[in-house]
Amino acid sequence: MPITIHSVASTLKQDTALLHQEAENFLYPHLSNIQSYNDYAKIIRAFYGFYFPLEQQVGNYISSSDLADISERSQALLILKDLQSLPVEPGKLPICFSLPQIQSRAQAFGALYVMEGSTLGGRMISKMLKKNKLLVFDETNLNFFNGYGDQTGEKWISFLEAINRQTETEPIIATANETFLLFGKWLKQVFDNAGTIYE
């Protein structure tokens, strides 16, 4: 029988599917029930609170030699642009302190897999929000969910090429799963307003 060799990316997709789906199942009802810009701001602030500190950690281990355009992949900056465009009070930004452990390049790639993957789902969310009959969503306040715009697919492929060059598969998968798990817990904490989550 022929031996099937799975790429790092295909193994990741398969082995993280359950926790990925759980996070989506929690998030989508909130996205589909947005009735005010404050509702929307709360959602993207939650993303910021997790992505901003995680991006800082990932940046300590992944350089342009690993992923040429890593400096152009900050999702947190896009969220700030969206928040600045909304007619809401600036408010404090929640910051998550329960993050996946990042102590190696492989672990950093695992976390980045989750954040980069969200650019694909974000494009679908953007289309959904534009159909909201109560609010106006356009290019000014959908920077985050629009991902990299027309370049989203191209950037995802280049990211997959980079992750497939990695040789330590297990820590990548473990950290990706930990990232999905902790992100799901973080979303619940933000929406339950539990504990101290503001900087």
C-alpha positions as CSV (number, residue, x, y, z in Angstrom):
1,M,0.0,0.0,0.0
2,P,1.3,3.5,-0.7
3,I,2.3,5.6,2.3
4,T,0.4,8.9,2.7
5,I,2.6,11.7,4.0
6,H,0.6,14.5,5.5
7,S,1.9,18.1,5.5
8,V,2.2,20.0,8.7
9,A,-0.7,22.2,7.6
10,S,-3.1,19.3,6.7
11,T,-2.3,17.6,10.0
12,L,-2.9,20.8,11.9
13,K,-6.3,21.3,10.2
14,Q,-7.4,17.8,11.2
15,D,-6.0,17.8,14.7
16,T,-7.4,21.3,15.7
17,A,-10.8,20.9,14.1
18,L,-12.7,20.2,17.3
19,L,-11.5,23.2,19.4
20,H,-11.6,25.4,16.3
21,Q,-15.3,24.6,15.9
22,E,-16.1,25.1,19.6
23,A,-14.6,28.6,19.4
24,E,-16.6,29.4,16.3
25,N,-19.8,28.0,17.8
26,F,-19.5,30.5,20.7
27,L,-18.5,33.5,18.6
28,Y,-21.0,33.3,15.7
29,P,-24.2,33.9,17.7
30,H,-22.7,37.1,19.0
31,L,-21.7,38.2,15.5
32,S,-25.2,37.4,14.1
33,N,-26.9,39.3,16.9
34,I,-25.0,42.6,16.6
35,Q,-27.6,45.4,17.2
36,S,-25.3,48.4,17.9
37,Y,-21.8,49.6,17.3
38,N,-21.1,48.9,21.0
39,D,-21.9,45.3,20.4
40,Y,-19.5,45.2,17.5
41,A,-16.8,47.0,19.5
42,K,-17.1,44.5,22.3
43,I,-16.4,41.7,19.9
44,I,-13.3,43.2,18.3
45,R,-12.0,44.4,21.6
46,A,-12.1,40.8,22.7
47,F,-10.0,39.8,19.7
48,Y,-7.6,42.6,20.4
49,G,-7.2,41.5,24.0
50,F,-6.0,38.1,22.9
51,Y,-4.2,38.9,19.7
52,F,-2.2,41.9,20.9
53,P,-0.2,40.2,23.6
54,L,0.0,36.9,21.6
55,E,1.5,38.8,18.6
56,Q,4.1,40.2,20.9
57,Q,5.2,36.7,22.0
58,V,5.1,35.3,18.5
59,G,7.3,38.1,17.3
60,N,10.0,37.0,19.7
61,Y,10.4,33.7,17.8
62,I,9.4,34.2,14.2
63,S,11.4,36.6,12.0
64,S,11.4,37.5,8.3
65,S,13.8,34.6,7.6
66,D,10.9,32.3,8.7
67,L,8.1,34.2,7.1
68,A,9.1,37.1,4.8
69,D,6.2,39.4,5.5
70,I,5.7,38.7,9.2
71,S,6.0,42.5,10.0
72,E,2.9,43.1,7.8
73,R,0.7,40.5,9.6
74,S,-0.5,42.4,12.7
75,Q,-4.2,41.8,13.3
76,A,-4.2,44.0,16.4
77,L,-3.3,47.1,14.5
78,L,-6.3,46.5,12.1
79,I,-8.6,46.1,15.1
80,L,-7.4,49.5,16.5
81,K,-8.2,51.1,13.1
82,D,-11.7,49.7,13.3
83,L,-12.2,50.9,16.9
84,Q,-11.1,54.4,15.9
85,S,-13.7,54.5,13.1
86,L,-16.6,53.6,15.3
87,P,-19.0,56.1,17.0
88,V,-18.4,54.6,20.4
89,E,-16.6,55.7,23.6
90,P,-12.9,54.6,23.3
91,G,-13.2,52.6,26.6
92,K,-10.4,50.5,28.0
93,L,-9.1,47.6,26.1
94,P,-9.3,44.1,27.7
95,I,-6.0,42.3,27.8
96,C,-5.7,38.5,28.2
97,F,-3.1,37.2,30.6
98,S,-3.9,33.5,30.1
99,L,-2.0,32.9,26.8
100,P,-0.5,29.8,25.2
101,Q,3.1,29.1,26.2
102,I,5.4,30.3,23.5
103,Q,9.0,29.4,24.1
104,S,10.1,28.2,20.7
105,R,9.6,28.9,17.0
106,A,7.5,25.8,16.6
107,Q,5.1,27.0,19.4
108,A,5.0,30.5,17.8
109,F,3.9,28.9,14.5
110,G,1.2,27.0,16.3
111,A,-0.3,30.2,17.7
112,L,0.2,32.1,14.5
113,Y,-1.7,29.4,12.6
114,V,-4.8,30.3,14.6
115,M,-4.5,34.0,14.1
116,E,-3.7,33.7,10.4
117,G,-6.5,31.2,9.9
118,S,-8.9,33.8,11.2
119,T,-8.3,36.0,8.2
120,L,-10.1,33.4,6.1
121,G,-13.1,33.2,8.4
122,G,-13.0,36.9,8.8
123,R,-13.7,37.4,5.1
124,M,-17.0,35.4,5.5
125,I,-17.8,37.4,8.7
126,S,-17.2,40.6,6.8
127,K,-19.8,39.6,4.2
128,M,-22.2,38.7,6.9
129,L,-21.9,42.0,8.7
130,K,-22.4,44.0,5.5
131,K,-25.9,42.5,5.4
132,N,-26.7,43.9,8.9
133,K,-29.9,46.0,8.5
134,L,-29.3,48.1,11.6
135,L,-25.8,49.3,11.0
136,V,-23.5,50.3,8.3
137,F,-20.4,48.1,7.9
138,D,-17.9,49.0,5.2
139,E,-14.2,49.2,4.6
140,T,-13.7,51.8,7.3
141,N,-14.8,49.6,10.2
142,L,-14.1,46.1,8.8
143,N,-10.3,46.2,8.5
144,F,-9.8,43.3,10.9
145,F,-12.5,41.0,9.4
146,N,-11.4,41.9,5.9
147,G,-8.0,40.4,6.7
148,Y,-5.6,41.1,3.9
149,G,-8.3,42.0,1.4
150,D,-7.8,40.5,-2.1
151,Q,-4.4,39.2,-0.9
152,T,-5.9,37.1,1.9
153,G,-5.7,33.8,-0.1
154,E,-2.2,34.5,-1.4
155,K,-0.9,35.4,2.1
156,W,-2.6,32.2,3.6
157,I,-0.8,30.1,1.0
158,S,2.6,31.7,1.7
159,F,2.0,31.1,5.5
160,L,1.2,27.5,4.8
161,E,4.4,27.1,2.8
162,A,6.3,28.6,5.8
163,I,4.6,26.3,8.3
164,N,5.2,23.3,6.1
165,R,8.9,23.9,6.3
166,Q,8.9,23.4,10.0
167,T,10.1,20.1,11.3
168,E,8.7,20.0,14.8
169,T,5.1,19.1,14.2
170,E,4.0,18.1,17.7
171,P,4.6,21.5,19.5
172,I,3.0,23.3,16.6
173,I,-0.2,21.2,16.9
174,A,-0.2,21.3,20.7
175,T,0.1,25.1,20.8
176,A,-2.5,25.6,18.1
177,N,-4.9,23.6,20.1
178,E,-4.0,25.5,23.3
179,T,-4.5,28.7,21.4
180,F,-8.0,27.7,20.3
181,L,-8.8,26.5,23.8
182,L,-7.6,29.6,25.6
183,F,-9.2,31.9,23.0
184,G,-12.6,30.2,23.5
185,K,-12.2,30.6,27.3
186,W,-11.2,34.3,26.8
187,L,-14.3,35.1,24.7
188,K,-16.5,33.6,27.4
189,Q,-14.7,35.6,30.1
190,V,-15.1,38.8,28.2
191,F,-18.8,38.3,27.5
192,D,-19.5,37.2,31.0
193,N,-17.5,40.2,32.3
194,A,-15.8,37.9,34.7
195,G,-12.7,39.0,36.6
196,T,-10.3,41.8,35.8
197,I,-9.7,41.9,32.1
198,Y,-8.8,45.5,31.4
199,E,-5.4,47.1,31.2
